[in-house]
Amino acid sequence: MLGKALVEFTAITGDALVRVLATLANPHRLRVVAALAEERTYVSQLARELGISRALLQVHLRKLEAAGLVSAVIEVSEDGKAMKFYEVMPFALHLTPKTIMIAARSLGAESDLEAEARR
C-alpha cells in the first residue's frame, strides 16, 4: 500500500457510490478487504486464511477490483510460477447526508446494480 495515492470518495457519483456500498455490503468482501489491509497476498493463501474456496474468493476479488477497492499484480515466484498478488487500494469514504444528497442527484435512471439484479 505504500506509495499509493489515497482515493477519497467524496465527490463520487450516485451510481459509483451504490457500486462501492453494494460491494462492501457482503461479509466475505469485508473480510477480504480487512485481510488485505494487513498485507498483500495471493489467492491460495488468502483463501486458506479466510476459510473459503479459491473459486468463491476469485468472484469476490473481481467485484472488489471492479469497484476500485483492490488491485492485483502478477509476479513470478522463485520456482517460476506466476502468482497473482492482491492488495487493498487506499481509500476513504466519508458519508454525510450532504454527500449522499449530492451523489443521489447524479444517479442514472436505473443503476447498473438494479439492471443486474433483474437478469
N, C-alpha and C positions, 0 to 999 in steps of 0.2 A: 504494500500500500504506500510505501514511501515514495515520494516524488510524484504522486498522482494528485491532480487538481481535485479539490472538493467540488462536487456537483451539488448546488443548492437548488432545491425545488421550490423556489419562492415565486417565480413568475411562470409557473407551469400552466399549460393549457388544461382545460377541463378533461379532455379525453386522455391526456398523459397522466393526469392525477388519478383518474379512475383506473388506468392500467397499473400504475405503481401500487396503489392501495389494494387492488384486487390481487396483485402478485404477492404482496406481503400478507394477505389475509389467510394464507394457507400455513398451518403449523409446521409442515415439513420445510417449506421455503424459509420460514423464520429461523428454524434450526440450522439450515444451510448457511444463511447469512451470518448467524451467530458464530458458527464454526469457522467460517472463512474470515470473520473479523479477527479471530485469534491468529490464524496463519493460513497462507495459501497452501493448497494441497491438490492431489489428483483424485480422480473419480473413485478408484477402488478403495483408497484409504478413507476418503470421506464417507463412502457407503458403509464401510465397516464401523467407523466412528458413530454414525447415525443409526445403524442397525436397519438399513433399508437396502433394497436391491439396487444394483448399478443402473438397471433399466429405468426404474422409477426415479432415481436421482437424476439421470440424464434429462428426463422430462422436466423436472423442477429447475435444473440448471439452465435449460434452454429458455424457460419462461423468465427466469431472473436475468439472464443475459439480454433478452429482448426488451426488458424494462430498463436496461442500463444499470442494473444493480450489481452485477458481477461481470468479470471479463475472464477470458481464457487465453492461454498461450501454449503452443506445443513445443516441448523441449525433448531432446534426445538424451536418454539415460546413459550411464557408463557402459551398459551392456548392449547399447544400440537400439533399444526400444523407444518408440515415440510415445511420450506421455503428455496428456493434456492437463495442465495445471490451471486451477481456477483461483481467483482472488476476488474479494469484495471491492467494489469501487467506493471510494469515499463519497458519502452523500449526506445531505441534511434536508429533512422535510419538516418545515415549520408550518403547522396548520393553525390557522385562526379563522374565525368567522369571515373576516375580510378576505383572506386568501382563497377561501372556498367560494365566496361570492364572486370574486374576480374570475376564478377558474370556471365556475358554472356558466358564466356568460359566454365562454368560448366552446362549450360542449357542442358536438355535432348533433344533428337531428337524431342520430342513432349512434351510440358509441360502438366501437369495434367489439367490445365485450358482449353487448346486447345482441349484436348480429351473430356472434359466435355461439352464444347460448341457444339461439333458435335453430342452429344447424343440427 
